[in-house]
C-alpha cells in the first residue's frame, strides 16, 4: 500500500516499464520530479534508472553487472 494516489501512479508506471522486477525509488531530486530507481530480479543484476516525471522518460544510468 502506498501513501497516496500520485505515488501509486508513479510506482505503477515504473513497474510497467520494468516488469517482473523489484523496483524501488532510492533517491529523488529536491522537488521530487526526478527519481533514482533501483531494479533487480532473481535472473537479472541490479540496474539503476533515472526517471524524469516532467519529461515522462526513463534512462538507464548503471548496472551492478560485471559484463
C-alpha positions as CSV (number, residue, x, y, z in Angstrom):
1,X,0.0,0.0,0.0
2,X,1.3,3.4,-0.9
3,X,0.7,6.7,0.8
4,X,-1.3,8.5,-2.0
5,X,-2.7,8.2,-5.5
6,X,0.2,10.1,-7.0
7,X,2.7,7.6,-5.6
8,X,0.6,4.7,-6.7
9,X,0.6,6.1,-10.3
10,X,4.4,6.6,-10.2
11,X,5.2,3.2,-9.0
12,X,2.6,1.6,-11.3
13,X,4.3,3.3,-14.3
14,X,7.8,2.2,-13.2
15,X,6.5,-1.4,-12.7
16,X,5.1,-1.3,-16.3
17,X,8.4,-0.2,-17.7
18,X,10.4,-2.7,-15.7
19,X,8.1,-5.7,-15.4
20,X,9.0,-8.9,-13.4
21,X,11.4,-6.9,-11.2
22,X,11.6,-5.5,-7.7
23,X,11.7,-1.7,-8.3
24,X,12.5,0.8,-5.6
25,X,12.8,4.6,-5.6
26,X,16.1,5.1,-3.7
27,X,16.5,8.8,-4.2
28,X,14.8,11.9,-5.6
29,X,15.5,15.5,-6.5
30,X,14.5,18.1,-4.0
31,X,11.3,18.8,-6.0
32,X,10.6,15.1,-6.3
33,X,10.3,15.3,-10.1
34,X,13.4,13.2,-10.9
35,X,13.8,9.8,-9.3
36,X,16.6,7.3,-9.0
37,X,15.2,3.8,-9.3
38,X,16.9,0.5,-8.3
39,X,15.6,-2.5,-10.2
40,X,16.5,-6.2,-9.9
41,X,15.2,-9.7,-10.2
42,X,16.4,-13.2,-9.4
43,X,17.7,-13.6,-13.0
44,X,18.9,-10.0,-13.6
45,X,21.6,-8.0,-11.8
46,X,20.7,-4.7,-10.2
47,X,20.2,-1.8,-12.6
48,X,19.8,1.9,-11.9
49,X,17.5,4.2,-13.8
50,X,16.8,7.9,-13.8
51,X,13.1,8.8,-14.2
52,X,12.1,12.3,-15.2
53,X,8.4,12.7,-14.3
54,X,8.1,16.0,-16.2
55,X,9.5,14.6,-19.4
56,X,7.9,11.2,-18.9
57,X,11.2,9.5,-19.7
58,X,13.5,7.0,-18.1
59,X,17.2,6.4,-18.7
60,X,19.5,3.5,-17.6
61,X,22.4,5.0,-15.6
62,X,24.2,2.0,-14.4
63,X,24.3,-1.7,-13.6
64,X,25.9,-4.0,-11.0
65,X,26.7,-6.4,-13.7
66,X,30.3,-7.3,-14.4
67,X,29.7,-7.5,-18.1
